[in-house]
Amino acid sequence: MAKLIYSAIASLDLYVEDESGDFGWARPDDEVMQLLNELERPIGTYLYGRRMYETLVYWETNGTGPDDSSVEREWAEIWRKAEKIVYSRTLEEVGSARTRIEREFEAAAVRRLKLESSSDLSIGGSGLAGQALAAGLVDELQLFVAPVIVGGGKPALPAGAGVALELVDERRLGRGDVFLHYRVHND
């Protein structure tokens, strides 16, 4: 059975965007991008909320130029080769290959996808990840904590989601980012 992994870059106070919706402070440097590439390479399918998809669809046509770093080119390749499912009631069409829209998040459908998939799945967008956590679908959390406090905004983790975790890995990265990898205990 494939694992469902929630991966996010968050501030030290665990927000994925600040109160004005900005997340420019979360832009990964090359060292963080290299680790992200390592972690994302085995992912076969990305599950996204609309806003996360609209942010990442940039990589469908970018990241291949001579001014792009090697880690950006690698990320673009990883992103383009994966399947993508976007959960949205409002998105009319997608701007990337290997992408489909689902109007509702259905836990049973994601469970089936985990059973049928030969590659792990990643879930992006804190709202969507919160639904998956509440449904007991998330197997691992991979959090990159950026060295910034934003003071409020969109939380990386849902309120009221009592979930037991086991720390699997932790790494301090050069600019002060910290990577935390947890296994979820869904029993």
N, C-alpha and C positions, 0 to 999 in steps of 0.2 A: 504494500500500500504506500502511495506517495504521501509525503508530508506537506502540510500547509504551513508556510512560514510568513510571519508578519515582520517586515523589515521597514524601519523608519529612521530618519535623521531627526533628532529632537534637541531642543535647548536643554540646559541643565535643569530647568524647572518643568521639563517634559511637555513642551508645546511644539507642534510641528509647523505652526505659523503664529505670528504675533497678532495682536488685537486688530491691526489694520489689514490682515491677510497676507502680510509679507513673509517670505521665507528665504530671502536673499542671504541672510546670515547662515543658512544651512548649506550653502554651496560647498560641495566637497573639494578638498584639494587633491592632488594626484595620489597621495598616500591612501586617503580614504577611498578614492575611486578604484585604486588597485585592489584593495580588500573587498570592496563592493563587487568588482568584476569576478574575483575569486569565488565569492559566495553565490553570485547570481548565475554563473556559467552553467550549473546543472539544472536550472529552472526551465521547465518546459512550457508552463502556462502562468501568465500574470492575471490576477483578478484585481480590477481597479474600480474605484468610484469615478464618476465623471471628471471631477476636478483634477484628480491625480492623473488620469489618462490625458486630459487636455494639457497638463504640464509636460508629461513624458513623450507625447506624440512628436515633439520637437525632434527626437532621435530618429524618426522615420526617414527624414531627409537631411539631417545634419550629423556632424561628427565624423565626416569622412574627408574633410578638406586638409590641405597641407598645413593650415594654421592650428588644426586640432591636435591635441597631444595623443600619444599612443594609447593612453588609458581611456581617453574619450572615444577614440576610434574603436577600441575593443568593446567598450560599453555599447556603442551604437550597433555593433554587429550582434552582440548578445541579445539586445532588446529586439532587433528586427527579426531574428530567427525564431523567437518564442511566440507561442499563441497568446492572444490577449482577449479577455472577456471584460467588457465594460458594463457595469451595473448603473443604469440611468433611465429615468422616466422621461427625460427631456432631450437627450442627445438624439438627433435625427440620423446622422451618418458618421462613419468613422473616417479618419484620415490616415489609416495605416493598414498594411497587409496583415493577414492572419488574425484579424480582429472581428469580434461579433459583439452585438449589444444584447444584453438581457435586461428586461424591464424591472424585474424584482429579484432580490437576493433570496434564494431558496436553499435552506440548509441541506435538504435531502439531495438536491442536485449537486451541491458541492461535495457531499459525502460520496456520491456515486463517482464524481470526477476524480476524487482521491483514490478510490478503489480501482478505477479503470486506467489511471495514468501510470506510465512507466517512468515519468520524471516528476520531481517535486514541483509544487505550486507555490507561488508567492502572492501575498495579498497586500495591496497598497492603498493607502487612504485610511485615516484613523477611524472614520465613521463606519466604513465597510468592515475594517478589521475588528471594530467593536462588536458588530453583529456576529461575526464569525467566532470571536472569543466567547460571547454569550451563548452561542449554539454548541460550544465545545468542539469546534472544528480546528482550531489553531494548535499546531504541534510544537512550534518553536517561535520565539521572538528574537529578532536581531536588531538591537537598538544602537545607533550611533549617537552619542551624546556630544553635542557641540559645546565648546567653551563660551557660552553666552547665556545670560538670563534675560528673557523677553518680558516677563512680568504678567503675562496673560495671553489669551488667544485660543487657538484650537488645540485641545489636549491630544497627546499622542496615544493615551490609553483612556478607555471609557470609565466614567464614574460608576461605581457599584459593581465592577467586574471582579469579584473575588476569585482569583485564580492562583493556585499554588505553582511556584516555579522552582526549577533547579538550575543553578548557574553552571553552564557548560564551559564557557570560555569568556575571558576578559582580556582586553588589550588596550594599552595606552598608546596613542598615536602622536606623531611629532608636534602638531600644532596645538595639542591639548585635547583633541577629541578622544573619547573613550568608547570602545566597542564592547557591548555586553550581549552575550548569547545565552538565552535561557531555553530550557525544555519545559513545556507545559505539562502539568499532571492533571489530566482530565478525568481521573477516577474519583 
